[in-house]
C-alpha cells in the first residue's frame, strides 16, 4: 500500500499508527480537549480538511481514516462492520491514550460515534455530534438488494479494480457527487477522484457496506444518556433530514440544528 501523498490535505499533520488490528492513518493537530473526527462511507480525513485547522485552535483534534478506507490499511477483512470498527477504534483510542470529549461523525461516521459512546467501549460519556447522521437502514426492496449486492461485489476478485478504473472518470465522479446534493469545488471533486482510483479504498468501502448492521444501535437509541447534537443540512440527497429528527425524538438528551440549503 502506498503511503499517503504529500499533496493530501493537511498531510503535514498525518501519522501512521500500527495496531490495534489495522495500520491507521491519522491527522492530529492542536492542544486542549480531544475531539475525534469520523468520516462517512467512502470518505477520508479530507472530509474535514477545512474544519480540522479551525477546531485545532482550541482543541487537540484527531481525525482518522476508517479501516480499509483512505490511507488506513485493513488488517482483517471481517472487521469493517459497525460494531467491529467501533471496537477497533476504541482499542486505538486506549492504545494512544486519547480521551475524546466529543466524537464528531458525518453520515455513517455519526453511527460509529454513537456506538463508541454507548458506554461499553470508552470511559466517560463523550458528546456526540452527528452531521447528517445515517441512522436508518434502506427501506423496501433496496433494504434487501443493496446489502446482498455489496456482499457479492466485496467477495468477487477484480471488482474493486474494475470499479476504481471506470468510476474515477472525472465526469462520473462529478455526477455521483452531484447526486448526493453536495456542491464541491474542483479541488474537492479531485480528492474523491483520487480516492476512488485506489483499489484498496474501493474494496474497504464495499466491505463496510456489506458488513453494515444498524439494527442493534437503533434499538438502543432510547437508552443513550449522553449529550447528542444532530447538525442537519437540508440539501442532503443521500440522508434525508428527517432521519436525524426521528432519531432525536427517541433519545433523552438529543437536539437537532437545521440549516437550510
ZIUR-V889283 format. One record per backbone hydrogen bond with DSSP energy under -1.0 kcal/mol. CO is the residue of the C=O (numbers start at 1). NH is the residue of the N-H. E is the energy in kcal/mol with one decimal. If there is no record, write none. Layout:
BEGIN
CO_NH_E + CO_NH_E
END
This chain:
BEGIN
5_8_-1.5 + 8_11_-1.8 + 10_13_-2.3 + 11_14_-1.7 + 13_28_-1.8 + 15_26_-2.4 + 17_24_-2.7 + 20_22_-2.6 + 22_19_-2.4 + 23_73_-2.5 + 24_17_-2.3 + 25_65_-2.2 + 26_15_-2.8 + 27_63_-2.8 + 29_61_-3.3 + 33_60_-1.8 + 34_101_-2.9 + 34_102_-1.2 + 35_62_-3.1 + 36_104_-3.2 + 37_64_-1.4 + 38_106_-2.2 + 40_43_-2.1 + 44_47_-2.0 + 45_48_-1.9 + 46_49_-1.9 + 48_52_-2.9 + 51_55_-2.6 + 52_56_-2.1 + 54_57_-1.1 + 55_58_-1.8 + 55_59_-1.2 + 60_35_-2.5 + 61_29_-1.9 + 62_37_-2.9 + 63_27_-2.8 + 66_69_-2.4 + 69_72_-2.2 + 73_23_-2.1 + 76_79_-1.5 + 81_85_-2.5 + 82_86_-2.2 + 83_87_-2.3 + 84_88_-2.5 + 85_89_-2.6 + 86_90_-2.4 + 87_91_-2.0 + 88_92_-2.0 + 89_93_-2.6 + 90_94_-2.2 + 91_95_-2.6 + 92_96_-2.4 + 93_98_-1.8 + 101_127_-2.7 + 102_36_-2.3 + 103_129_-2.8 + 104_38_-3.0 + 105_131_-3.0 + 106_109_-2.7 + 107_110_-1.3 + 107_134_-1.5 + 108_112_-1.7 + 109_113_-2.0 + 110_114_-2.3 + 111_115_-2.2 + 112_116_-2.5 + 113_117_-1.9 + 115_118_-1.1 + 127_103_-3.1 + 128_229_-2.6 + 129_105_-2.5 + 130_231_-3.3 + 131_107_-2.6 + 133_135_-1.3 + 141_145_-2.7 + 142_146_-2.3 + 145_149_-2.6 + 146_150_-2.7 + 147_151_-2.4 + 148_152_-2.3 + 149_153_-2.8 + 150_154_-2.6 + 151_155_-1.4 + 152_156_-1.0 + 156_159_-1.4 + 158_162_-2.4 + 159_163_-3.0 + 160_164_-2.7 + 161_165_-2.0 + 162_166_-2.0 + 163_167_-3.2 + 166_169_-1.1 + 169_173_-2.5 + 170_174_-2.4 + 171_175_-2.1 + 172_176_-2.5 + 173_177_-2.6 + 174_178_-2.2 + 175_179_-1.7 + 177_180_-1.1 + 178_181_-1.3 + 180_237_-3.1 + 185_189_-2.1 + 186_190_-2.2 + 187_191_-1.7 + 188_192_-1.7 + 189_193_-2.2 + 190_194_-2.2 + 191_195_-1.9 + 192_196_-2.8 + 193_197_-1.5 + 195_198_-1.8 + 198_202_-2.0 + 199_203_-2.7 + 200_204_-2.5 + 201_205_-2.2 + 202_206_-2.4 + 203_207_-2.3 + 204_208_-1.9 + 205_209_-2.2 + 206_210_-2.4 + 207_211_-1.9 + 214_218_-2.6 + 215_219_-2.3 + 216_220_-1.2 + 220_223_-1.8 + 221_224_-1.8 + 227_128_-2.4 + 228_255_-2.2 + 229_130_-2.3 + 230_257_-2.6 + 231_132_-3.1 + 232_259_-3.1 + 233_236_-1.5 + 240_243_-1.8 + 241_245_-1.1 + 242_246_-2.7 + 243_247_-2.1 + 244_248_-2.6 + 245_249_-1.6 + 247_250_-1.2 + 248_251_-1.1 + 253_228_-2.3 + 255_230_-3.1 + 257_232_-3.0 + 259_234_-2.3
END
